[in-house]
Amino acid sequence: MNASERLLGTLNFEKMEEGGAVAETFFPWTLTLDRWREEGLPEKFTSAYLYPPAKDRSRRYFNDLMTEPVYEYEQFFGLDGVKRMSFRIPFKCFDEKTLEETEEYTIKLDEDGWTRKYYKNRDLVQELQPVIREEEDWNRLKEKILFELEHFCGDEKLKEIYGKYREEHERGEFSIRFRASGFFWTPRELLGVEEHLLAFYEMPELLHEINRFVLETYLEYFDKIFSILQPEVILFEEDLSGANGPMISPAMFDEFVGDYYKELVPFLKKKGVKNVFVDTDGDFRQLIPNFLKAGVDGFLPMDVNAGMDIVQVRKEFPDVKFIGAFNKLAIAEGKEAIDREFERLLPVIRQGGYIPGADHQIAPSTALENYRYYLKSLKEVMRQAGINR
């Protein structure tokens, strides 16, 4: 059984004699890498190596910048082969520019279109002006995005960047985990957190204009991308919840987020995408029925410290799929805590439809020795995947 078949079998609740997929949820924090290199991780695994900057605008949008280095890093730890890539609508299409500089601070226009003040003698960044404040800003930004799509996101470049993975992926040598920004995340990044929440009441038409544009762009470009590659998992970044629950009501979700997924998900499935996941932190239990009605298959990272207990969620929603859900703080605490956490999760592991991994990036407080023990235990426990479905 190859890496693709093992991952799909695990998420499909299958019992596999050789056991379920062994994979990680996210790539590591920079500070975690810094610590682990001192504890035996090969020196080359720096943040600059794993997350290189784009040298041309096309790869900023058709993004495979960390595909190979993160794959190499995870292969070093003996994880199943997963290659991570994304498509980014060109919202980050601005040329960085210094607008003002003093001895105390620098004010810059960043590549995402935000104006920010960077203080020189303290670790503080102040957001001064978002990309969008009114509809005229959106119209100007949309024209800029359309220019970028035309000049840097042509068919030949698309085939060049994604096509090089096709043959090995079709042989099942690795699975593909594809990322894209969701319909809550995208306007929030453009307007700012508070301004976005106010816009649901004050500028609802603008939010719909933005998300309709996002949907239409996805339909056009995913049609081409997923004719080349059919990911085992696509993740839509949302982060629409905090520790106390969702930032929007179920009714608002349906109107401003869910309705767009209802149009997109069937299209993705027709193009061969196997699993549609949503990446959101916090406690979003109230919105799980709405996500499922919109066609979403599963969720990650299932933030334990925000109260997301997959044992309870699985009882209420027996067919929902998970990636993550292992308390990252337990890994930092050591072997006994790791064992207890696996014991807690074992009923869901046995049911299948679940790829255990840290419920966020591994914290810098985690010793490399403890992480290695976690991975050893993960490989052992995944032999039980699907046993009681």
Disulfide bonds with the S-S distance in Angstrom:
none
